[in-house]
Amino acid sequence: MTILLQKAFAEAAKLPQPDQDRLASWLLEEIHDEARWDATFAASQDALDKLADRALAQIEAGLDEAFDIENSNQEATPKSGPR
């Protein structure tokens, strides 16, 4: 355990029991949410790769344009053609 985490737990130990329980519940939920997010993201990698390939193919075919983050305040002009 890191020194910072030890300090946080020492401070949490000074809280009243209901506050400790709320903090513990929140922390455990955060840890589980992070694990679920990691698993979901890992499982969706193939789908994300396919979507990226499709977007690049549409750009190369002239059906879409690459997003220009530097000029993202400008309105996009839709291209004609199938999506």
PLY file of the C-alpha trace (Angstrom):
ply
format ascii 1.0
element vertex 83
property float x
property float y
property float z
element edge 82
property int vertex1
property int vertex2
end_header
0.00 0.00 0.00
1.31 3.45 -0.85
2.03 6.08 1.76
-0.68 8.34 0.33
-3.29 5.60 0.56
-2.20 4.85 4.13
-2.68 8.53 4.99
-6.12 8.55 3.38
-7.18 5.46 5.32
-5.81 6.94 8.57
-7.90 10.07 8.00
-10.94 7.99 7.04
-10.56 5.98 10.26
-11.21 9.20 12.21
-14.63 9.63 10.61
-17.83 8.44 12.26
-18.81 4.88 11.31
-21.64 5.88 8.92
-19.26 8.16 7.02
-16.63 5.41 6.92
-19.21 3.01 5.49
-20.31 5.53 2.84
-16.69 6.18 1.89
-15.92 2.46 1.73
-19.02 1.78 -0.41
-18.07 4.59 -2.78
-14.46 3.41 -3.07
-15.45 -0.20 -3.72
-17.97 0.89 -6.35
-15.32 3.02 -8.07
-12.90 0.09 -8.14
-15.57 -2.25 -9.56
-16.71 0.36 -12.11
-13.14 0.76 -13.34
-12.78 -3.00 -13.75
-16.10 -3.18 -15.65
-15.03 -0.29 -17.89
-11.71 -1.97 -18.67
-13.47 -5.24 -19.53
-16.09 -3.51 -21.69
-13.49 -1.49 -23.56
-11.30 -4.55 -24.16
-14.31 -6.52 -25.44
-15.30 -3.72 -27.83
-11.87 -3.31 -29.45
-12.78 -5.35 -32.55
-15.94 -3.30 -33.11
-14.00 -0.05 -32.67
-11.37 -1.22 -35.16
-14.10 -2.03 -37.71
-15.73 1.38 -37.23
-12.38 3.11 -37.67
-11.67 1.12 -40.85
-15.12 2.02 -42.19
-14.60 5.72 -41.44
-11.21 5.71 -43.17
-12.70 3.95 -46.20
-15.46 6.57 -46.41
-12.90 9.37 -46.24
-10.77 7.73 -48.95
-13.88 7.28 -51.14
-14.69 10.98 -50.74
-17.93 10.26 -48.90
-16.80 12.00 -45.73
-14.09 14.25 -44.44
-11.56 13.76 -41.68
-12.37 15.70 -38.52
-10.19 18.76 -38.14
-10.01 19.46 -34.42
-8.26 22.78 -35.00
-11.29 24.04 -36.93
-13.98 22.13 -35.06
-16.05 25.28 -34.48
-16.90 25.42 -38.16
-20.08 23.70 -39.30
-19.57 20.49 -41.23
-20.90 20.34 -44.76
-22.50 16.95 -45.39
-21.37 15.06 -48.48
-23.86 13.31 -50.68
-23.77 9.54 -50.98
-24.54 6.47 -48.93
-23.56 6.26 -45.28
0 1
1 2
2 3
3 4
4 5
5 6
6 7
7 8
8 9
9 10
10 11
11 12
12 13
13 14
14 15
15 16
16 17
17 18
18 19
19 20
20 21
21 22
22 23
23 24
24 25
25 26
26 27
27 28
28 29
29 30
30 31
31 32
32 33
33 34
34 35
35 36
36 37
37 38
38 39
39 40
40 41
41 42
42 43
43 44
44 45
45 46
46 47
47 48
48 49
49 50
50 51
51 52
52 53
53 54
54 55
55 56
56 57
57 58
58 59
59 60
60 61
61 62
62 63
63 64
64 65
65 66
66 67
67 68
68 69
69 70
70 71
71 72
72 73
73 74
74 75
75 76
76 77
77 78
78 79
79 80
80 81
81 82
